[in-house]
Amino acid sequence: MKESYYLKYSIGKVVFATPIEEVREIARPKEIIEKTGLAKNLAGYFRLRKQRILLFDLPGFLKLNGHKEFEVIVSTIDGRPIGFKVNKVLGIVVSDELSPFPELVKPKKFLKGVIKDGKEFIQVLSFESLLSGSRLKTIKKYL
């Protein structure tokens, strides 16, 4: 089976990974521009090389306790850059197998399965699947 690369990161005490193809870059914005009236789970905007980028609050969306310090994984969704707030980027994981969740578990559509990193099992989260359909429609007006 072909090796795949994932970006590993933490939100609270939970570790996730996202396929590297969905990652454009990692940012550490100094300032978040908060605006009133933003849709739920949007933390505001930040500037990256003179470009205004929308920030999605992944800890809030997943109902996981985030930390004050955070990093941002920038992805391209529907042709536009969107930042995803995470607590800490942990590095790259190489895996040759994406395993499905056990039958007892009914994961959300944006959770694609699990990979193994040493003895640790990591849930794979797809930003593209997370921001699709009605969620994408909701945030499009803010892009």
N, CA, C and O atoms as CSV, one atom per row, in Angstrom:
chain,resi,resn,atom,element,x,y,z
A,1,MET,N,N,0.834,-1.189,0.000
A,1,MET,CA,C,0.000,0.000,0.000
A,1,MET,C,C,0.882,1.257,0.000
A,1,MET,O,O,1.987,1.252,0.543
A,2,LYS,N,N,0.389,2.300,-0.600
A,2,LYS,CA,C,1.135,3.552,-0.740
A,2,LYS,C,C,1.180,4.321,0.585
A,2,LYS,O,O,0.188,4.397,1.310
A,3,GLU,N,N,2.343,4.881,0.878
A,3,GLU,CA,C,2.482,5.709,2.078
A,3,GLU,C,C,1.767,7.037,1.880
A,3,GLU,O,O,1.816,7.626,0.800
A,4,SER,N,N,1.110,7.498,2.923
A,4,SER,CA,C,0.452,8.798,2.913
A,4,SER,C,C,1.015,9.640,4.043
A,4,SER,O,O,1.431,9.121,5.079
A,5,TYR,N,N,1.022,10.947,3.827
A,5,TYR,CA,C,1.554,11.883,4.811
A,5,TYR,C,C,0.411,12.676,5.436
A,5,TYR,O,O,-0.544,13.060,4.762
A,6,TYR,N,N,0.533,12.908,6.734
A,6,TYR,CA,C,-0.482,13.624,7.499
A,6,TYR,C,C,0.193,14.650,8.396
A,6,TYR,O,O,1.319,14.448,8.849
A,7,LEU,N,N,-0.508,15.761,8.652
A,7,LEU,CA,C,-0.044,16.736,9.632
A,7,LEU,C,C,-0.738,16.404,10.953
A,7,LEU,O,O,-1.966,16.365,11.032
A,8,LYS,N,N,0.061,16.169,11.978
A,8,LYS,CA,C,-0.441,15.782,13.299
A,8,LYS,C,C,-0.507,17.025,14.185
A,8,LYS,O,O,0.421,17.834,14.198
A,9,TYR,N,N,-1.618,17.175,14.930
A,9,TYR,CA,C,-1.802,18.338,15.796
A,9,TYR,C,C,-2.704,17.977,16.969
A,9,TYR,O,O,-3.401,16.962,16.957
A,10,SER,N,N,-2.669,18.838,17.984
A,10,SER,CA,C,-3.503,18.582,19.156
A,10,SER,C,C,-4.527,19.692,19.335
A,10,SER,O,O,-4.300,20.852,18.992
A,11,ILE,N,N,-5.670,19.282,19.889
A,11,ILE,CA,C,-6.714,20.203,20.322
A,11,ILE,C,C,-7.097,19.722,21.716
A,11,ILE,O,O,-7.663,18.640,21.872
A,12,GLY,N,N,-6.790,20.527,22.721
A,12,GLY,CA,C,-6.955,20.052,24.092
A,12,GLY,C,C,-6.036,18.856,24.293
A,12,GLY,O,O,-4.837,18.932,24.024
A,13,LYS,N,N,-6.598,17.760,24.765
A,13,LYS,CA,C,-5.797,16.545,24.985
A,13,LYS,C,C,-5.958,15.534,23.856
A,13,LYS,O,O,-5.424,14.427,23.933
A,14,VAL,N,N,-6.685,15.904,22.816
A,14,VAL,CA,C,-6.960,14.985,21.710
A,14,VAL,C,C,-6.022,15.283,20.545
A,14,VAL,O,O,-5.787,16.441,20.199
A,15,VAL,N,N,-5.492,14.218,19.947
A,15,VAL,CA,C,-4.580,14.358,18.808
A,15,VAL,C,C,-5.324,13.972,17.532
A,15,VAL,O,O,-6.020,12.958,17.484
A,16,PHE,N,N,-5.165,14.798,16.501
A,16,PHE,CA,C,-5.764,14.559,15.194
A,16,PHE,C,C,-4.674,14.613,14.137
A,16,PHE,O,O,-3.548,15.033,14.408
A,17,ALA,N,N,-5.021,14.184,12.934
A,17,ALA,CA,C,-4.142,14.325,11.777
A,17,ALA,C,C,-5.009,14.689,10.580
A,17,ALA,O,O,-6.166,14.278,10.489
A,18,THR,N,N,-4.442,15.459,9.670
A,18,THR,CA,C,-5.127,15.852,8.438
A,18,THR,C,C,-4.216,15.510,7.270
A,18,THR,O,O,-3.008,15.735,7.338
A,19,PRO,N,N,-4.794,14.959,6.180
A,19,PRO,CA,C,-3.955,14.648,5.015
A,19,PRO,C,C,-3.156,15.880,4.580
A,19,PRO,O,O,-3.696,16.982,4.489
A,20,ILE,N,N,-1.884,15.679,4.317
A,20,ILE,CA,C,-0.980,16.788,3.993
A,20,ILE,C,C,-1.438,17.527,2.729
A,20,ILE,O,O,-1.135,18.709,2.566
A,21,GLU,N,N,-2.156,16.852,1.845
A,21,GLU,CA,C,-2.662,17.497,0.621
A,21,GLU,C,C,-3.636,18.624,0.948
A,21,GLU,O,O,-3.833,19.525,0.133
A,22,GLU,N,N,-4.245,18.584,2.126
A,22,GLU,CA,C,-5.210,19.612,2.521
A,22,GLU,C,C,-4.554,20.766,3.280
A,22,GLU,O,O,-5.232,21.713,3.677
A,23,VAL,N,N,-3.244,20.689,3.481
A,23,VAL,CA,C,-2.533,21.709,4.258
A,23,VAL,C,C,-1.725,22.599,3.324
A,23,VAL,O,O,-0.903,22.120,2.544
A,24,ARG,N,N,-1.974,23.909,3.416
A,24,ARG,CA,C,-1.210,24.870,2.614
A,24,ARG,C,C,0.008,25.367,3.384
A,24,ARG,O,O,1.115,25.422,2.849
A,25,GLU,N,N,-0.212,25.726,4.647
A,25,GLU,CA,C,0.889,26.192,5.491
A,25,GLU,C,C,0.431,26.285,6.936
A,25,GLU,O,O,-0.749,26.111,7.241
A,26,ILE,N,N,1.380,26.562,7.819
A,26,ILE,CA,C,1.100,26.754,9.241
A,26,ILE,C,C,1.419,28.206,9.569
A,26,ILE,O,O,2.461,28.730,9.176
A,27,ALA,N,N,0.510,28.847,10.294
A,27,ALA,CA,C,0.696,30.261,10.644
A,27,ALA,C,C,0.580,30.433,12.156
A,27,ALA,O,O,-0.083,29.659,12.846
A,28,ARG,N,N,1.236,31.457,12.634
A,28,ARG,CA,C,1.146,31.830,14.049
A,28,ARG,C,C,0.800,33.321,14.108
A,28,ARG,O,O,1.663,34.153,14.387
A,29,PRO,N,N,-0.471,33.653,13.841
A,29,PRO,CA,C,-0.843,35.070,13.782
A,29,PRO,C,C,-0.663,35.764,15.128
A,29,PRO,O,O,-0.950,35.198,16.183
A,30,LYS,N,N,-0.189,36.986,15.066
A,30,LYS,CA,C,0.014,37.776,16.280
A,30,LYS,C,C,-1.297,38.404,16.753
A,30,LYS,O,O,-1.467,38.696,17.937
A,31,GLU,N,N,-2.215,38.604,15.818
A,31,GLU,CA,C,-3.468,39.268,16.164
A,31,GLU,C,C,-4.629,38.635,15.407
A,31,GLU,O,O,-4.526,38.334,14.218
A,32,ILE,N,N,-5.740,38.439,16.122
A,32,ILE,CA,C,-6.979,37.971,15.507
A,32,ILE,C,C,-7.943,39.149,15.497
A,32,ILE,O,O,-8.182,39.772,16.532
A,33,ILE,N,N,-8.488,39.449,14.342
A,33,ILE,CA,C,-9.449,40.539,14.200
A,33,ILE,C,C,-10.833,39.935,14.412
A,33,ILE,O,O,-11.329,39.176,13.579
A,34,GLU,N,N,-11.445,40.284,15.538
A,34,GLU,CA,C,-12.771,39.752,15.849
A,34,GLU,C,C,-13.823,40.697,15.297
A,34,GLU,O,O,-13.686,41.917,15.377
A,35,LYS,N,N,-14.872,40.118,14.738
A,35,LYS,CA,C,-15.975,40.912,14.201
A,35,LYS,C,C,-17.272,40.391,14.792
A,35,LYS,O,O,-17.439,39.185,14.978
A,36,THR,N,N,-18.178,41.292,15.083
A,36,THR,CA,C,-19.482,40.854,15.577
A,36,THR,C,C,-20.300,40.345,14.398
A,36,THR,O,O,-20.101,40.765,13.258
A,37,GLY,N,N,-21.206,39.450,14.685
A,37,GLY,CA,C,-22.093,38.943,13.652
A,37,GLY,C,C,-21.528,37.819,12.806
A,37,GLY,O,O,-22.138,37.426,11.812
A,38,LEU,N,N,-20.371,37.297,13.186
A,38,LEU,CA,C,-19.821,36.163,12.437
A,38,LEU,C,C,-20.611,34.901,12.755
A,38,LEU,O,O,-21.195,34.785,13.832
A,39,ALA,N,N,-20.628,33.973,11.834
A,39,ALA,CA,C,-21.314,32.701,12.047
A,39,ALA,C,C,-20.664,31.938,13.200
A,39,ALA,O,O,-19.501,32.158,13.539
A,40,LYS,N,N,-21.437,31.049,13.783
A,40,LYS,CA,C,-20.941,30.203,14.873
A,40,LYS,C,C,-19.683,29.468,14.403
A,40,LYS,O,O,-19.591,29.066,13.243
A,41,ASN,N,N,-18.738,29.298,15.289
A,41,ASN,CA,C,-17.464,28.604,15.043
A,41,ASN,C,C,-16.460,29.404,14.219
A,41,ASN,O,O,-15.411,28.873,13.854
A,42,LEU,N,N,-16.750,30.649,13.922
A,42,LEU,CA,C,-15.758,31.497,13.265
A,42,LEU,C,C,-15.156,32.416,14.323
A,42,LEU,O,O,-15.875,33.149,15.003
A,43,ALA,N,N,-13.831,32.371,14.455
A,43,ALA,CA,C,-13.146,33.124,15.511
A,43,ALA,C,C,-12.758,34.530,15.067
A,43,ALA,O,O,-12.358,35.346,15.898
A,44,GLY,N,N,-12.867,34.827,13.786
A,44,GLY,CA,C,-12.483,36.134,13.262
A,44,GLY,C,C,-11.612,35.983,12.036
A,44,GLY,O,O,-11.731,35.017,11.282
A,45,TYR,N,N,-10.728,36.960,11.846
A,45,TYR,CA,C,-9.823,36.977,10.697
A,45,TYR,C,C,-8.404,37.220,11.183
A,45,TYR,O,O,-8.188,37.702,12.295
A,46,PHE,N,N,-7.447,36.883,10.341
A,46,PHE,CA,C,-6.064,37.280,10.603
A,46,PHE,C,C,-5.423,37.626,9.273
A,46,PHE,O,O,-5.914,37.244,8.210
A,47,ARG,N,N,-4.328,38.350,9.349
A,47,ARG,CA,C,-3.616,38.756,8.132
A,47,ARG,C,C,-2.409,37.867,7.921
A,47,ARG,O,O,-1.662,37.568,8.853
A,48,LEU,N,N,-2.233,37.453,6.685
A,48,LEU,CA,C,-1.087,36.640,6.292
A,48,LEU,C,C,-0.625,37.163,4.938
A,48,LEU,O,O,-1.322,37.011,3.935
A,49,ARG,N,N,0.550,37.775,4.915
A,49,ARG,CA,C,1.097,38.371,3.689
A,49,ARG,C,C,0.056,39.235,2.966
A,49,ARG,O,O,-0.232,39.039,1.785
A,50,LYS,N,N,-0.494,40.191,3.710
A,50,LYS,CA,C,-1.450,41.182,3.196
A,50,LYS,C,C,-2.783,40.586,2.759
A,50,LYS,O,O,-3.584,41.264,2.116
A,51,GLN,N,N,-3.023,39.339,3.098
A,51,GLN,CA,C,-4.288,38.698,2.748
A,51,GLN,C,C,-5.091,38.466,4.026
A,51,GLN,O,O,-4.545,38.010,5.030
A,52,ARG,N,N,-6.374,38.777,3.989
A,52,ARG,CA,C,-7.251,38.549,5.133
A,52,ARG,C,C,-7.787,37.120,5.057
A,52,ARG,O,O,-8.395,36.727,4.062
A,53,ILE,N,N,-7.552,36.347,6.124
A,53,ILE,CA,C,-7.939,34.932,6.123
A,53,ILE,C,C,-8.910,34.668,7.267
A,53,ILE,O,O,-8.664,35.053,8.410
A,54,LEU,N,N,-10.007,34.012,6.946
A,54,LEU,CA,C,-11.021,33.636,7.919
A,54,LEU,C,C,-10.471,32.549,8.836
A,54,LEU,O,O,-9.772,31.645,8.378
A,55,LEU,N,N,-10.785,32.634,10.138
A,55,LEU,CA,C,-10.286,31.668,11.116
A,55,LEU,C,C,-11.442,30.843,11.672
A,55,LEU,O,O,-12.356,31.375,12.301
A,56,PHE,N,N,-11.383,29.535,11.428
A,56,PHE,CA,C,-12.391,28.595,11.924
A,56,PHE,C,C,-11.945,28.081,13.286
A,56,PHE,O,O,-10.811,27.629,13.441
A,57,ASP,N,N,-12.831,28.149,14.269
A,57,ASP,CA,C,-12.521,27.735,15.643
A,57,ASP,C,C,-12.741,26.229,15.794
A,57,ASP,O,O,-13.812,25.790,16.212
A,58,LEU,N,N,-11.726,25.449,15.453
A,58,LEU,CA,C,-11.836,23.990,15.516
A,58,LEU,C,C,-12.079,23.487,16.943
A,58,LEU,O,O,-12.921,22.608,17.122
A,59,PRO,N,N,-11.376,24.005,17.982
A,59,PRO,CA,C,-11.678,23.546,19.344
A,59,PRO,C,C,-13.141,23.793,19.733
A,59,PRO,O,O,-13.777,22.932,20.342
A,60,GLY,N,N,-13.669,24.962,19.382
A,60,GLY,CA,C,-15.065,25.275,19.689
A,60,GLY,C,C,-16.024,24.361,18.950
A,60,GLY,O,O,-16.991,23.867,19.529
A,61,PHE,N,N,-15.759,24.135,17.674
A,61,PHE,CA,C,-16.610,23.278,16.857
A,61,PHE,C,C,-16.645,21.848,17.397
A,61,PHE,O,O,-17.707,21.229,17.464
A,62,LEU,N,N,-15.485,21.331,17.780
A,62,LEU,CA,C,-15.394,19.953,18.275
A,62,LEU,C,C,-15.740,19.840,19.759
A,62,LEU,O,O,-15.729,18.746,20.324
A,63,LYS,N,N,-16.047,20.973,20.384
A,63,LYS,CA,C,-16.366,21.024,21.814
A,63,LYS,C,C,-15.241,20.438,22.663
A,63,LYS,O,O,-15.471,19.685,23.609
A,64,LEU,N,N,-14.019,20.809,22.292
A,64,LEU,CA,C,-12.831,20.415,23.046
A,64,LEU,C,C,-12.219,21.676,23.631
A,64,LEU,O,O,-12.194,22.717,22.975
A,65,ASN,N,N,-11.736,21.591,24.835
A,65,ASN,CA,C,-11.133,22.763,25.470
A,65,ASN,C,C,-9.840,23.131,24.772
A,65,ASN,O,O,-8.881,22.359,24.761
A,66,GLY,N,N,-9.827,24.308,24.195
A,66,GLY,CA,C,-8.604,24.803,23.577
A,66,GLY,C,C,-7.764,25.539,24.606
A,66,GLY,O,O,-8.204,25.748,25.736
A,67,HIS,N,N,-6.577,25.927,24.228
A,67,HIS,CA,C,-5.689,26.700,25.099
A,67,HIS,C,C,-5.627,28.122,24.572
A,67,HIS,O,O,-6.051,28.398,23.450
A,68,LYS,N,N,-5.099,29.013,25.382
A,68,LYS,CA,C,-4.927,30.393,24.923
A,68,LYS,C,C,-3.953,30.458,23.762
A,68,LYS,O,O,-4.198,31.144,22.770
A,69,GLU,N,N,-2.845,29.736,23.892
A,69,GLU,CA,C,-1.868,29.706,22.804
A,69,GLU,C,C,-2.408,28.772,21.719
A,69,GLU,O,O,-2.971,27.715,22.005
A,70,PHE,N,N,-2.220,29.189,20.483
A,70,PHE,CA,C,-2.696,28.341,19.389
A,70,PHE,C,C,-1.862,28.582,18.141
A,70,PHE,O,O,-1.122,29.560,18.032
A,71,GLU,N,N,-2.010,27.663,17.217
A,71,GLU,CA,C,-1.410,27.791,15.895
A,71,GLU,C,C,-2.539,27.633,14.887
A,71,GLU,O,O,-3.631,27.181,15.231
A,72,VAL,N,N,-2.272,28.001,13.659
A,72,VAL,CA,C,-3.299,27.945,12.625
A,72,VAL,C,C,-2.787,27.115,11.457
A,72,VAL,O,O,-1.690,27.335,10.944
A,73,ILE,N,N,-3.610,26.158,11.054
A,73,ILE,CA,C,-3.317,25.386,9.847
A,73,ILE,C,C,-4.136,26.022,8.731
A,73,ILE,O,O,-5.364,26.067,8.806
A,74,VAL,N,N,-3.465,26.508,7.708
A,74,VAL,CA,C,-4.148,27.154,6.587
A,74,VAL,C,C,-4.380,26.106,5.507
A,74,VAL,O,O,-3.467,25.394,5.091
A,75,SER,N,N,-5.632,26.038,5.069
A,75,SER,CA,C,-6.028,25.108,4.016
A,75,SER,C,C,-6.732,25.913,2.927
A,75,SER,O,O,-7.122,27.058,3.153
A,76,THR,N,N,-6.891,25.328,1.772
A,76,THR,CA,C,-7.646,25.975,0.701
A,76,THR,C,C,-8.961,25.226,0.547
A,76,THR,O,O,-8.980,24.045,0.200
A,77,ILE,N,N,-10.049,25.921,0.805
A,77,ILE,CA,C,-11.384,25.339,0.704
A,77,ILE,C,C,-12.149,26.133,-0.344
A,77,ILE,O,O,-12.265,27.355,-0.250
A,78,ASP,N,N,-12.661,25.439,-1.328
A,78,ASP,CA,C,-13.425,26.082,-2.398
A,78,ASP,C,C,-12.620,27.215,-3.045
A,78,ASP,O,O,-13.170,28.257,-3.404
A,79,GLY,N,N,-11.307,26.992,-3.186
A,79,GLY,CA,C,-10.436,27.955,-3.848
A,79,GLY,C,C,-9.972,29.120,-2.993
A,79,GLY,O,O,-9.252,29.994,-3.476
A,80,ARG,N,N,-10.379,29.144,-1.720
A,80,ARG,CA,C,-10.008,30.261,-0.845
A,80,ARG,C,C,-9.287,29.766,0.402
A,80,ARG,O,O,-9.594,28.687,0.910
A,81,PRO,N,N,-8.323,30.555,0.899
A,81,PRO,CA,C,-7.622,30.128,2.117
A,81,PRO,C,C,-8.501,30.309,3.353
A,81,PRO,O,O,-9.158,31.336,3.523
A,82,ILE,N,N,-8.497,29.289,4.209
A,82,ILE,CA,C,-9.200,29.345,5.491
A,82,ILE,C,C,-8.254,28.793,6.543
A,82,ILE,O,O,-7.594,27.777,6.325
A,83,GLY,N,N,-8.191,29.467,7.684
A,83,GLY,CA,C,-7.352,29.011,8.782
A,83,GLY,C,C,-8.155,28.170,9.756
A,83,GLY,O,O,-9.315,28.471,10.039
A,84,PHE,N,N,-7.537,27.118,10.268
A,84,PHE,CA,C,-8.157,26.257,11.267
A,84,PHE,C,C,-7.339,26.353,12.544
A,84,PHE,O,O,-6.160,26.000,12.571
A,85,LYS,N,N,-7.975,26.833,13.594
A,85,LYS,CA,C,-7.310,27.031,14.882
A,85,LYS,C,C,-7.095,25.675,15.558
A,85,LYS,O,O,-8.034,24.893,15.709
A,86,VAL,N,N,-5.848,25.402,15.964
A,86,VAL,CA,C,-5.503,24.191,16.720
A,86,VAL,C,C,-4.596,24.622,17.874
A,86,VAL,O,O,-4.060,25.730,17.862
A,87,ASN,N,N,-4.425,23.756,18.863
A,87,ASN,CA,C,-3.545,24.134,19.976
A,87,ASN,C,C,-2.085,24.063,19.591
A,87,ASN,O,O,-1.335,25.012,19.820
A,88,LYS,N,N,-1.673,22.951,19.009
A,88,LYS,CA,C,-0.255,22.793,18.700
A,88,LYS,C,C,-0.083,21.852,17.521
A,88,LYS,O,O,-0.676,20.774,17.480
A,89,VAL,N,N,0.729,22.267,16.567
A,89,VAL,CA,C,1.111,21.390,15.459
A,89,VAL,C,C,2.250,20.516,15.970
A,89,VAL,O,O,3.233,21.017,16.516
A,90,LEU,N,N,2.108,19.205,15.789
A,90,LEU,CA,C,3.063,18.251,16.358
A,90,LEU,C,C,4.026,17.659,15.343
A,90,LEU,O,O,5.023,17.046,15.725
A,91,GLY,N,N,3.746,17.832,14.050
A,91,GLY,CA,C,4.675,17.319,13.046
A,91,GLY,C,C,3.991,16.472,11.990
A,91,GLY,O,O,2.765,16.436,11.889
A,92,ILE,N,N,4.812,15.796,11.209
A,92,ILE,CA,C,4.336,14.974,10.096
A,92,ILE,C,C,4.319,13.509,10.521
A,92,ILE,O,O,5.231,13.034,11.197
A,93,VAL,N,N,3.276,12.808,10.115
A,93,VAL,CA,C,3.153,11.373,10.360
A,93,VAL,C,C,3.048,10.690,9.005
A,93,VAL,O,O,2.318,11.149,8.126
A,94,VAL,N,N,3.773,9.604,8.841
A,94,VAL,CA,C,3.697,8.806,7.618
A,94,VAL,C,C,2.975,7.512,7.967
A,94,VAL,O,O,3.325,6.837,8.935
A,95,SER,N,N,1.969,7.172,7.173
A,95,SER,CA,C,1.228,5.939,7.422
A,95,SER,C,C,0.880,5.292,6.091
A,95,SER,O,O,0.560,5.973,5.117
A,96,ASP,N,N,0.947,3.972,6.065
A,96,ASP,CA,C,0.574,3.284,4.826
A,96,ASP,C,C,-0.829,2.693,4.916
A,96,ASP,O,O,-1.267,1.983,4.010
A,97,GLU,N,N,-1.531,2.986,6.011
A,97,GLU,CA,C,-2.876,2.444,6.135
A,97,GLU,C,C,-3.789,3.390,6.900
A,97,GLU,O,O,-3.480,3.823,8.010
A,98,LEU,N,N,-4.928,3.703,6.276
A,98,LEU,CA,C,-5.993,4.458,6.925
A,98,LEU,C,C,-7.072,3.444,7.268
A,98,LEU,O,O,-7.753,2.930,6.380
A,99,SER,N,N,-7.226,3.159,8.544
A,99,SER,CA,C,-8.188,2.140,8.982
A,99,SER,C,C,-9.537,2.779,9.267
A,99,SER,O,O,-9.601,3.915,9.736
A,100,PRO,N,N,-10.619,2.052,8.986
A,100,PRO,CA,C,-11.940,2.585,9.320
A,100,PRO,C,C,-12.152,2.554,10.832
A,100,PRO,O,O,-11.448,1.850,11.555
A,101,PHE,N,N,-13.128,3.322,11.295
A,101,PHE,CA,C,-13.494,3.282,12.706
A,101,PHE,C,C,-14.174,1.946,12.995
A,101,PHE,O,O,-14.753,1.346,12.088
A,102,PRO,N,N,-14.116,1.470,14.230
A,102,PRO,CA,C,-14.839,0.237,14.575
A,102,PRO,C,C,-16.325,0.411,14.289
A,102,PRO,O,O,-16.842,1.528,14.316
A,103,GLU,N,N,-17.010,-0.693,14.017
A,103,GLU,CA,C,-18.433,-0.635,13.644
A,103,GLU,C,C,-19.308,0.016,14.705
A,103,GLU,O,O,-20.333,0.618,14.382
A,104,LEU,N,N,-18.911,-0.100,15.973
A,104,LEU,CA,C,-19.707,0.484,17.061
A,104,LEU,C,C,-19.680,2.007,17.039
A,104,LEU,O,O,-20.577,2.654,17.580
A,105,VAL,N,N,-18.662,2.576,16.422
A,105,VAL,CA,C,-18.487,4.030,16.393
A,105,VAL,C,C,-19.144,4.597,15.143
A,105,VAL,O,O,-18.923,4.109,14.035
A,106,LYS,N,N,-19.949,5.627,15.332
A,106,LYS,CA,C,-20.577,6.317,14.198
A,106,LYS,C,C,-19.922,7.688,14.075
A,106,LYS,O,O,-20.426,8.671,14.619
A,107,PRO,N,N,-18.801,7.757,13.361
A,107,PRO,CA,C,-18.088,9.035,13.282
A,107,PRO,C,C,-18.797,10.038,12.377
A,107,PRO,O,O,-19.602,9.673,11.520
A,108,LYS,N,N,-18.478,11.294,12.590
A,108,LYS,CA,C,-18.963,12.351,11.699
A,108,LYS,C,C,-18.300,12.164,10.336
A,108,LYS,O,O,-17.249,11.533,10.229
A,109,LYS,N,N,-18.922,12.718,9.298
A,109,LYS,CA,C,-18.400,12.532,7.938
A,109,LYS,C,C,-17.013,13.121,7.736
A,109,LYS,O,O,-16.277,12.676,6.856
A,110,PHE,N,N,-16.646,14.118,8.540
A,110,PHE,CA,C,-15.325,14.730,8.373
A,110,PHE,C,C,-14.215,13.912,9.036
A,110,PHE,O,O,-13.037,14.215,8.844
A,111,LEU,N,N,-14.565,12.886,9.808
A,111,LEU,CA,C,-13.566,11.976,10.377
A,111,LEU,C,C,-13.436,10.784,9.441
A,111,LEU,O,O,-14.376,10.005,9.282
A,112,LYS,N,N,-12.269,10.645,8.824
A,112,LYS,CA,C,-12.082,9.691,7.732
A,112,LYS,C,C,-11.581,8.321,8.164
A,112,LYS,O,O,-11.576,7.389,7.361
A,113,GLY,N,N,-11.162,8.182,9.408
A,113,GLY,CA,C,-10.628,6.915,9.888
A,113,GLY,C,C,-9.524,7.170,10.886
A,113,GLY,O,O,-9.407,8.267,11.433
A,114,VAL,N,N,-8.708,6.144,11.124
A,114,VAL,CA,C,-7.601,6.278,12.068
A,114,VAL,C,C,-6.309,5.774,11.440
A,114,VAL,O,O,-6.306,4.860,10.615
A,115,ILE,N,N,-5.215,6.398,11.856
A,115,ILE,CA,C,-3.888,5.938,11.458
A,115,ILE,C,C,-3.117,5.625,12.733
A,115,ILE,O,O,-3.488,6.059,13.823
A,116,LYS,N,N,-2.058,4.879,12.578
A,116,LYS,CA,C,-1.242,4.508,13.729
A,116,LYS,C,C,0.106,5.205,13.618
A,116,LYS,O,O,0.746,5.188,12.567
A,117,ASP,N,N,0.527,5.820,14.724
A,117,ASP,CA,C,1.840,6.460,14.817
A,117,ASP,C,C,2.534,5.832,16.022
A,117,ASP,O,O,2.304,6.232,17.163
A,118,GLY,N,N,3.374,4.855,15.758
A,118,GLY,CA,C,3.969,4.089,16.856
A,118,GLY,C,C,2.873,3.296,17.536
A,118,GLY,O,O,2.233,2.453,16.907
A,119,LYS,N,N,2.649,3.559,18.820
A,119,LYS,CA,C,1.583,2.869,19.560
A,119,LYS,C,C,0.315,3.707,19.663
A,119,LYS,O,O,-0.677,3.274,20.249
A,120,GLU,N,N,0.351,4.900,19.095
A,120,GLU,CA,C,-0.762,5.840,19.210
A,120,GLU,C,C,-1.682,5.750,17.989
A,120,GLU,O,O,-1.216,5.732,16.850
A,121,PHE,N,N,-2.993,5.696,18.242
A,121,PHE,CA,C,-3.980,5.760,17.169
A,121,PHE,C,C,-4.472,7.198,17.066
A,121,PHE,O,O,-4.807,7.823,18.072
A,122,ILE,N,N,-4.513,7.722,15.835
A,122,ILE,CA,C,-4.857,9.127,15.609
A,122,ILE,C,C,-6.044,9.202,14.653
A,122,ILE,O,O,-6.051,8.561,13.602
A,123,GLN,N,N,-7.052,9.999,15.033
A,123,GLN,CA,C,-8.200,10.218,14.161
A,123,GLN,C,C,-7.800,11.145,13.014
A,123,GLN,O,O,-7.122,12.150,13.223
A,124,VAL,N,N,-8.222,10.799,11.822
A,124,VAL,CA,C,-7.926,11.625,10.649
A,124,VAL,C,C,-9.138,12.506,10.354
A,124,VAL,O,O,-10.242,12.015,10.121
A,125,LEU,N,N,-8.904,13.818,10.370
A,125,LEU,CA,C,-9.944,14.806,10.149
A,125,LEU,C,C,-9.676,15.507,8.818
A,125,LEU,O,O,-8.568,15.981,8.571
A,126,SER,N,N,-10.697,15.567,7.968
A,126,SER,CA,C,-10.574,16.237,6.673
A,126,SER,C,C,-11.202,17.627,6.746
A,126,SER,O,O,-12.400,17.761,6.993
A,127,PHE,N,N,-10.381,18.666,6.528
A,127,PHE,CA,C,-10.896,20.038,6.513
A,127,PHE,C,C,-11.898,20.217,5.370
A,127,PHE,O,O,-12.911,20.898,5.528
A,128,GLU,N,N,-11.610,19.602,4.218
A,128,GLU,CA,C,-12.495,19.744,3.055
A,128,GLU,C,C,-13.869,19.153,3.339
A,128,GLU,O,O,-14.886,19.732,2.955
A,129,SER,N,N,-13.906,18.001,4.010
A,129,SER,CA,C,-15.195,17.395,4.358
A,129,SER,C,C,-15.900,18.177,5.460
A,129,SER,O,O,-17.127,18.277,5.471
A,130,LEU,N,N,-15.123,18.728,6.381
A,130,LEU,CA,C,-15.693,19.510,7.481
A,130,LEU,C,C,-16.411,20.742,6.945
A,130,LEU,O,O,-17.531,21.045,7.357
A,131,LEU,N,N,-15.764,21.448,6.026
A,131,LEU,CA,C,-16.371,22.657,5.459
A,131,LEU,C,C,-16.910,22.357,4.068
A,131,LEU,O,O,-16.374,22.812,3.058
A,132,SER,N,N,-17.979,21.584,4.048
A,132,SER,CA,C,-18.647,21.300,2.780
A,132,SER,C,C,-20.148,21.428,3.020
A,132,SER,O,O,-20.592,21.581,4.158
A,133,GLY,N,N,-20.900,21.366,1.978
A,133,GLY,CA,C,-22.355,21.418,2.104
A,133,GLY,C,C,-22.845,22.672,2.800
A,133,GLY,O,O,-22.449,23.784,2.451
A,134,SER,N,N,-23.717,22.487,3.795
A,134,SER,CA,C,-24.354,23.630,4.460
A,134,SER,C,C,-23.355,24.473,5.249
A,134,SER,O,O,-23.525,25.689,5.344
A,135,ARG,N,N,-22.305,23.852,5.823
A,135,ARG,CA,C,-21.306,24.640,6.557
A,135,ARG,C,C,-20.570,25.584,5.616
A,135,ARG,O,O,-20.336,26.745,5.949
A,136,LEU,N,N,-20.206,25.081,4.436
A,136,LEU,CA,C,-19.511,25.923,3.465
A,136,LEU,C,C,-20.427,27.058,3.011
A,136,LEU,O,O,-19.997,28.204,2.883
A,137,LYS,N,N,-21.672,26.728,2.775
A,137,LYS,CA,C,-22.646,27.729,2.343
A,137,LYS,C,C,-22.773,28.844,3.390
A,137,LYS,O,O,-22.859,30.023,3.044
A,138,THR,N,N,-22.783,28.460,4.667
A,138,THR,CA,C,-22.914,29.429,5.754
A,138,THR,C,C,-21.731,30.381,5.818
A,138,THR,O,O,-21.918,31.582,6.014
A,139,ILE,N,N,-20.509,29.864,5.657
A,139,ILE,CA,C,-19.336,30.736,5.818
A,139,ILE,C,C,-18.930,31.458,4.537
A,139,ILE,O,O,-18.113,32.378,4.586
A,140,LYS,N,N,-19.484,31.059,3.389
A,140,LYS,CA,C,-19.076,31.679,2.114
A,140,LYS,C,C,-19.248,33.192,2.114
A,140,LYS,O,O,-18.447,33.909,1.513
A,141,LYS,N,N,-20.284,33.678,2.781
A,141,LYS,CA,C,-20.513,35.129,2.777
A,141,LYS,C,C,-19.451,35.894,3.557
A,141,LYS,O,O,-19.347,37.113,3.422
A,142,TYR,N,N,-18.658,35.192,4.375
A,142,TYR,CA,C,-17.598,35.844,5.144
A,142,TYR,C,C,-16.241,35.770,4.451
A,142,TYR,O,O,-15.282,36.404,4.891
A,143,LEU,N,N,-16.159,35.004,3.378
A,143,LEU,CA,C,-14.868,34.830,2.694
A,143,LEU,C,C,-14.518,36.033,1.843
A,143,LEU,O,O,-13.467,36.050,1.202
